[in-house]
């Protein structure tokens, strides 16, 4: 019953779950994205916006935003290329001690990424240093070879 309530209401958290990337409360967030086919009402980080802008400028294929790859959990990927079953995660705060590099959250992310892999998805993790034309072009080229 609790699981059904959580599935129907994304604002409900099952005990022990860590809020997902893209959760409300991010600083300097924006809404919407013309690059992707779907977006949620969640906020978008400045790094996600930077990635989306580069992706669009460089002619990357269509992505889905905030893709829920596991229906029984609240897990979402920042971006998904469904044709290749590739999830793209933008990892922020790695130099400032952000969520992704702290103990419990790092472990939670590892569990999420491993579950995605076991479900047949490729998981691409991008840091702020990787959000440049050369790296994004290499990712687009890789996706276009599948």
BELSUL-V694692 format. One line per field, one symbol per residue. ss: DSSP state (H for helix, E for strand, L for the rest). A space follows every 10 residues. Layout:
ss: ???
This chain:
ss: LHHHHHHHLL LLLLLLLLLL LLLLLLLLLE LLLLLELLLL LLLELHHHHH HHHHHHHLLL LLEEEEELLL LLLLLLEEEE EHHHLEEEEE ELLLLLLLHH HLHHHHHHHH HHHHHHHHLL LEEEEEEHHH LLHHHHHHHH HHHHHL
